[in-house]
C-alpha cells in the first residue's frame, strides 16, 4: 500500500464545473473561487471557530477533525496559482489530471483520454 505522504499533491479534492456553466456564469464562478479564499482567510483568522464549523459539517468532534486536518493542505491563492501554473509553465494539476484520465480510461470509466488543456482553466485563481 502506498501512503499519500509519499506522493504529495497526487490525491486531491477539487471543484469541477462544466465548460458551458463556466462560459455562461463567469461572475458566479469567480464568486465561488473568491468564497474559497475568503473561507481560508476566516479559518486562518479564527481557527477555533472554523474548526468547529468544519468538524460539524464532517460529522466529527473538533478533536477528530483537528487530528485528521494535520494531513490536509488547503491551498490559498498563492498555493492555487502554483498548483495551476501558467500555459507556459503548467503546474502540478496538469500531471495529476493526466494520471487520473489515464487511470479512468484503463478501468473503462472513460473511452478516451481527454486533452488536459481542455479541462483546466486557472484564470479564476489568478484574478
N, C-alpha and C positions, 0 to 999 in steps of 0.2 A: 504494500500500500504506500502511496506517495502522499506526503503531507503538503498542504498548501504553502507552508513556510519554505519549502524547497523550490517552489515555483511562484514567487511573488508576482502579483498582477495578473495571473492566469485565471483565477477564479474571481469573477466579478459579478456584481449586480449592476445593472444599468437600465436606463429608460429608453425604450424604443418606441418610435411613433411612425405611423405610415407616412410615406412621402407626400401623398395628397393632403393629409392633415397638416403637415408642416408647411406646405406651399400655401394652403388656404388660411392658415392661422398663425402667421409668424409672430404676431404680438402675444398671443396666448402661449406659444412655445417659449418665447423669451421670458414671459412671466413665470412659467414653470421652472425654468433654469434659474432665474433670479430668486425664486422662492427657496430653491435648494440652498443657494449661497446664503440667503437670509437665515435659514434654519441652522446652518452650520455656525454662523456668527452667534446666533442665540445660544446654541449649545456651548460654544466657547465662552461666552459672557456669563451664562447661567447654567453651569454643568449639573448642579444638583436638580434643578427644575427640569432640565432637558432629559436627564437620565430617568427621572420619574415618569415623564411623558412617554419616552421610548419604551421603557420597561412595561408600562401598562399596555401599550399597543402590541407588544410582543407576547403578552400574557405571562410575564415574568415578574419576579421581585426585582427591586433595584439592584440588590446584591448579585442576583443571577445575571442580569443584564450587564452590569459592570464587569463581571468576570469574563463574559464572552466578548464584550466590546474591546478588550485589550488586544484581540487578534484582528480587529477590523480597522481599516483605514478609510476614512470618509474624505474624499477628495474635495478640497476647496477650489476656488477659481484657479489659483496657480497650479494646483495638482491636476485639475482637468485640462488646463492648457498644455501641460507637459504630456499628459496621457494621450490627448488628441494629436498633438504636434501640429505640423503645418503640411500643406500639399508638397512642399519641397523636402521637408523632413518629417515624415509621418511618425506619430507616436505609437506607443505600445498597443493601443486599441486596434490598430490595423493587424498586427500579428495575432492578437487574441481572436479577432473576428475571423481571420483566415483559418486558424486552427479549429475554431468552432464549426465553421462551414464545412471544412473537410471531414470533421467527425460526423456532422449531421448527414452528410452525403454517404459516408461509409455505412452508417446504421440505417440508411434509407429514409431519413426524415425529410430530405430534400432530394430532388432528382439531379440537379447540377449545382456546382459551386458558383455563387453569385460573385460579381465584381465588388470587392471591398469598397472601392471608392464610390460605388453607387449606394452603399448602405450607411456611410458615415458622413455626418455634417457637424463639424466642430465650430461652425460660425457662431452659434448661440453662446458658447462658453467664452468667446473672445470679445463679446460686447460689454 
